[in-house]
């Protein structure tokens, strides 16, 4: 039950479903859904036009592509993005995966539509014994679980 899907507002935007490049690649290449200019020394949310469906005990890790980080001096502001299983189809943004890219340069950098910017890797995670899980249902989109 793992899959990438295109969110409804990007169905006609030419977004491609991520693919692994080789038989042993761990990551699915994720591309920018729009051309975006990254501000110097700033953070920009780059839209992908994608959402991800996965079992409840998994998350999608988002990692910067190594070539992009080395050649263009870019990174992810949070090191690794974590897309929880209940982010899928949330009511705020349909689970739209946005990649939080930091530009370490003193000049703008342009990410072209279709440029591969990140890799997504599905991970299984484990819970602590006697986990007192919270029964709160996700109410929002990006960054919503940190909101009070």
Secondary structure, 3 states (H helix, E strand, C coil): CCEEEECHHHCCCCCCCCECCCCCCCCEEEECCCCEEECCCCEEEEECCEEEECCCCEEEEEEECHHHHHHHCEEECCCCEEEEHHHCCCCCCCCCCEEEEEECCCCCEEECCCCEEEEEEEEECCCCCCCCCCCCCCCCCCCHHHCC
